[in-house]
Amino acid sequence: QNPNQQSHENYQSEATQHSGPGQLLVDLQQQLDNAHRIDGSAEYPASSCRELFDLNNKLTDGLYFVDPNGGSRRDALQVYCNFTGGGLTCINPVDDQVLYETSSDQHAFGGAQLFSTTRSGHLIRYEIRNSQLRPLHVHSSHALQALTVQCPSLTHWQAVVQVTHSDELFAASTRVHTITQDNCRNNDGRVELLLNVDDSELLPIVDFSLSETGPASSYASRVHISFGPVCFR
């Protein structure tokens, strides 16, 4: 018999043995044991904060490890779990505050320029990889994120915010956001918006634009924008 053929047959025999019903039962038992050990630690991360909440609704808000893609726990990430809100998985932006600088041409034509296309602009980054964000989107039915516009010292200034995720652009209308604070009429005030969406894939905010209303002479060229964590449930 050809030695190579015999070696191939031995390999097939061993592969069949290891992938048989006995091995499947061992793998299943190991998965069950690991499920009982899930505690949000780096060694036993949950798929989300909601899973932790379902396993133990007496946990306190704080930092825990999650692994949404269910792969190697080595790529698990630390997030803030809001159990008071029912198990929200909250991820911080890398850039929690940016400076939105507009050009004179934008004011002249009344256009709204995406932040990523401005002189010092870029896409907003978060402390999560796409390989972990995608499954988090799939397993979440709700998402929310706060955005704060620091108004300039002008009395006739108002922000109209648009946010974008991937290739989809949508206006932050009353359907998806709540204005929690509006002090733009006061000097050095601010507007706080809470984006609250049932389509979790619309968040996090990765780009935005602002439009100004009022006399052209009141248009500002530098506005500070702050981002809160994006939370999924």
C-alpha positions, 0 to 999 in steps of 0.5 A: 500500500502506498505510504502516503495513502495509508497516512491519509487514511489514518488522518481521516480516521482520527478526524472522524474520531475527534468530530464524532458524537462524543466530541460534540457532547464534550464541546457542548458541555464545555460551552454550558460550563463557560455559560455558567461562568460568564461574569463580565471578567476578561476571562469570562466576558459576556456577549453584551451587558444585556446578557449579564443583566439577564444572568444577574439583575443584581449587578451594579453599573460599572466597567465589564468585559464583553465579546459581541462576536463570540470569538476569542476572548482575547479581543474582548473589550471593556465597556460601561454597563448601565444595568439601571437602564436594563443592561445598556452596553455603552462605548466611549468615543475616542474623540469626545469633543471636536472643533467644527470650523466652517468656511466663508464659502459655506456661509455664503451659500448657506450649505451644511458641510460634513465635519469630515470634510472641514479643514481639521475634520475626520470621522468620529472614532470609537473604542470598538472594532468593526468586527465587534460593532457589527454583531452588537448591531445585529443583537441590539434593537435599540441605541441612544447617544447624546450630542452637545453643541456649545453655542457661540456668544450669539443670540440668533444662532440655532443648530440643525444637526445631521448625523451619518453612519456608513453611507446613510445620512439622516436628519436628527428630527423630532422622531429620533431625538429629544432636546434635553437642554437648549440655552443657545439664546443665552450667551455661551449656552448650549444645546443637548440632543439625545438621539434615541433610535430603534434601528441600532445600525444608525449609531454611533455618530461617525459624521455630522453637519450643522446649519445656522439660522438667523442673519448672515452676519451672526454666522459662527465659524468655530463651534465646539461639539461634544459626544457622549457614549453610544449605548446599545440594548 
